[in-house]
Amino acid sequence: MRTILYIDGFNMYFSAVKGTPLRWLNPVSLVQNSFPKNHIVSTKYFTARVSALLGDPDQPVRQDVYWRALRTLPNFVIIEGIFRTRKVRAKVVNPPPSTIEVFKTEEKGSDVNLGAHLLVDAFYNRFDAAIVVTGDSDLITPIKMVVEVLKKPVGVLNPQRLSGPGRQAIRSSAGLQDAASFYKNGVRWEQLKAAQFPDSMEDSSGSFTKPSVWF
């Protein structure tokens, strides 16, 4: 089936590969291996640019290298939201003081962008099926609208990692499963390992390599 792939980039990162040597992930390969009957004709990847941190000033550099790898994939588009950092007051466990001022960083726009693109592409008949990579329940409504109103099948791959070191507790995703036409709950370490980009790659600007701290 003529399929467009929609990837919630930060949800995939934090659910599947953060803190592992599997961050050099080819997400299209991962999804194609999970749903081999679907012919992926294009991919939309929703994310935002990160900022340098006091303890990790090279974070934006690594992201740029990864985006460079992603852009070697055919018909692959990165659609950017924004990061917003603001000061908020938060309660502490053992006062005094009862609250402290902290910086809160939020990624804004990606879920809305993904839902909007999914609906518009379905309305204009740009796919026979869609696959959404996310574990975010905020996307239940646009998925249900495409399935129930526009009569297009939408699959969901929840990218939470099911095996390997440092695995997080498995979270329930009954709402996404109910909304989707077909669904897979999680990926295994072996699946992620099998879907890595080559350590060394080339594009129109020359050669580049996987970030050294990801080995």
Phi, psi and omega per residue, in radians:
M1 nan 2.457 3.101
R2 -1.176 1.918 -2.918
T3 -2.161 2.334 2.953
I4 -1.790 2.370 -3.118
L5 -1.785 2.276 3.134
Y6 -2.090 2.082 -3.029
I7 -2.031 2.167 3.001
D8 -1.453 1.659 -2.923
G9 -1.055 -0.815 -3.108
F10 -1.260 -0.623 3.081
N11 -1.081 -0.734 3.105
M12 -1.121 -0.757 -3.111
Y13 -1.090 -0.920 -3.060
F14 -1.242 -0.509 -3.113
S15 -1.425 -0.563 -2.932
A16 -2.008 -0.698 -2.892
V17 -2.212 -0.158 -3.101
K18 -0.980 2.327 3.083
G19 1.305 0.221 3.139
T20 -2.099 2.919 3.022
P21 -1.413 0.287 -3.069
L22 -1.828 0.260 -3.040
R23 -1.299 -0.232 3.124
W24 -1.492 0.883 -2.935
L25 -1.509 2.346 2.951
N26 -1.612 1.732 -3.020
P27 -1.201 -0.500 3.126
V28 -1.170 -0.752 3.090
S29 -1.066 -0.741 3.124
L30 -1.028 -0.825 -3.097
V31 -1.235 -0.705 -3.139
Q32 -1.080 -0.655 3.091
N33 -1.216 -0.512 3.136
S34 -1.396 -0.544 -3.124
F35 -2.257 1.263 -3.008
P36 -1.169 -0.296 -3.130
K37 -1.425 -0.198 -3.130
N38 -1.673 2.264 3.104
H39 -1.641 1.845 -3.089
I40 -1.373 2.007 -3.102
V41 -1.670 -0.399 3.078
S42 -2.816 2.812 -3.101
T43 -2.345 2.382 3.035
K44 -2.068 2.161 -3.025
Y45 -2.006 2.065 -3.006
F46 -1.849 2.116 -3.044
T47 -2.775 -2.940 3.084
A48 -2.625 2.731 3.125
R49 -1.300 2.317 3.109
V50 -1.520 2.873 3.115
S51 -1.937 2.781 3.070
A52 -1.163 2.432 3.095
L53 -1.861 2.747 3.140
L54 -0.996 -0.712 -3.136
G55 -1.590 -0.060 -3.073
D56 -2.616 1.257 -3.087
P57 -1.206 -0.294 -3.099
D58 -1.593 0.094 -3.123
Q59 -0.977 -0.808 3.118
P60 -1.123 -0.544 3.124
V61 -1.146 -0.785 3.117
R62 -1.111 -0.692 3.111
Q63 -1.083 -0.743 3.131
D64 -1.073 -0.687 3.115
V65 -1.156 -0.716 3.122
Y66 -1.141 -0.736 3.085
W67 -1.071 -0.609 3.102
R68 -1.097 -0.711 3.080
A69 -1.134 -0.767 3.133
L70 -1.037 -0.670 -3.079
R71 -1.273 -0.123 3.012
T72 -1.349 -0.237 -3.126
L73 -1.350 2.485 -3.111
P74 -1.200 2.460 3.065
N75 0.919 0.786 -3.104
F76 -1.989 2.195 -3.099
V77 -2.167 2.306 3.035
I78 -1.716 2.151 -3.116
I79 -1.974 2.072 -2.956
E80 -1.678 2.352 2.859
G81 -1.669 -2.634 -3.138
I82 -2.387 2.718 2.921
F83 -1.761 2.399 3.101
R84 -2.210 2.198 3.087
T85 -1.955 2.256 -3.130
R86 -2.529 2.803 3.100
K87 -1.527 2.318 3.073
V88 -2.365 2.810 3.026
R89 -1.742 2.379 -3.092
A90 -2.268 2.527 3.105
K91 -1.263 2.528 3.056
V92 -1.832 2.777 -3.050
V93 -1.232 -0.769 -3.064
N94 -2.121 1.632 3.093
P95 -1.247 2.902 0.045
P96 -1.497 2.844 -0.160
P97 -1.295 2.823 -3.101
S98 -1.312 -0.470 3.088
T99 -2.399 2.767 3.033
I100 -2.335 2.762 3.113
E101 -1.623 2.261 -3.104
V102 -2.343 2.811 2.980
F103 -1.519 2.319 3.082
K104 -2.079 2.152 3.138
T105 -1.862 2.227 -3.119
E106 -2.231 2.437 3.018
E107 -1.615 2.141 -3.007
K108 -2.071 2.427 2.936
G109 1.798 -0.407 -3.001
S110 -1.175 -0.712 -3.130
D111 -1.179 -0.689 3.093
V112 -1.150 -0.758 3.116
N113 -1.053 -0.771 -3.130
L114 -1.103 -0.837 3.138
G115 -1.052 -0.697 -3.140
A116 -1.157 -0.789 3.124
H117 -1.113 -0.703 3.122
L118 -1.046 -0.819 -3.117
L119 -1.159 -0.794 -3.111
V120 -1.149 -0.748 3.132
D121 -1.108 -0.666 3.100
A122 -1.170 -0.742 -3.122
F123 -1.058 -0.693 -3.135
Y124 -1.576 0.228 3.035
N125 0.997 0.752 -3.129
R126 -1.488 -0.112 3.089
F127 -2.559 2.767 2.982
D128 -1.577 -0.471 3.082
A129 -2.647 2.738 3.061
A130 -2.188 2.635 2.990
I131 -2.198 2.254 3.138
V132 -1.980 2.212 3.076
V133 -1.728 1.833 -3.119
T134 -2.946 2.746 2.924
G135 -2.108 0.263 -3.035
D136 -1.535 2.033 -3.109
S137 -1.202 -0.232 3.082
D138 -1.109 -0.290 -3.108
L139 -1.653 0.088 3.140
I140 -1.052 -0.819 -3.055
T141 -1.089 -0.897 3.118
P142 -1.099 -0.583 3.088
I143 -1.120 -0.810 3.140
K144 -1.096 -0.659 -3.136
M145 -1.136 -0.707 3.111
V146 -1.141 -0.742 -3.104
V147 -1.229 -0.838 -2.973
E148 -1.537 -0.608 -3.073
V149 -1.654 -0.826 -3.081
L150 -1.614 -0.069 3.007
K151 1.034 0.690 3.075
K152 -1.982 2.354 3.097
P153 -1.258 2.386 3.094
V154 -2.233 2.123 3.046
G155 -1.688 2.700 3.096
V156 -2.233 2.271 2.935
L157 -1.897 1.910 3.049
N158 -1.361 2.039 -2.968
P159 -1.463 0.233 3.141
Q160 -1.101 2.395 -3.058
R161 -1.422 2.294 -3.031
L162 -1.693 -0.221 -3.079
S163 -2.612 2.971 3.101
G164 1.708 2.933 -3.084
P165 -1.170 2.525 3.103
G166 1.240 0.343 -3.119
R167 -1.139 2.367 3.089
Q168 -1.371 2.848 3.070
A169 -1.087 2.415 -3.141
I170 -1.212 2.287 -3.112
R171 -1.795 2.515 3.093
S172 -1.209 2.480 3.120
S173 -2.453 0.776 -3.070
A174 -1.060 -0.609 -3.125
G175 -1.127 -0.776 3.085
L176 -1.133 -0.705 -3.141
Q177 -1.111 -0.700 3.127
D178 -1.194 -0.611 -3.092
A179 -1.312 -0.559 -3.006
A180 -1.382 2.674 3.037
S181 -1.345 -0.596 3.040
F182 -2.577 2.666 -2.875
Y183 -2.649 2.465 2.973
K184 -2.269 2.242 -3.045
N185 -1.714 1.472 3.006
G186 1.783 2.899 3.121
V187 -2.305 2.624 -3.137
R188 -1.635 2.770 3.092
W189 -0.926 -0.752 -3.105
E190 -1.114 -0.630 3.104
Q191 -1.158 -0.737 3.114
L192 -1.154 -0.720 3.136
K193 -1.103 -0.616 -3.117
A194 -1.345 -0.173 -3.067
A195 -2.009 0.632 3.128
Q196 -1.586 2.564 2.960
F197 -1.150 2.741 2.981
P198 -1.044 2.585 -3.128
D199 -1.041 -0.639 3.111
S200 -2.001 2.373 -3.075
M201 -2.421 2.917 3.084
E202 -2.360 2.572 2.981
D203 -2.434 -2.916 -3.070
S204 -1.151 -0.300 3.137
S205 -1.651 -0.111 3.140
G206 2.245 -2.750 -3.096
S207 -1.734 2.690 3.089
F208 -2.690 2.895 -3.054
T209 -2.308 2.803 3.019
K210 -0.978 2.408 3.105
P211 -0.957 2.386 -2.998
S212 -1.071 -0.593 -3.102
V213 -1.313 -0.111 3.096
W214 -1.601 -0.099 3.112
F215 -1.286 nan nan
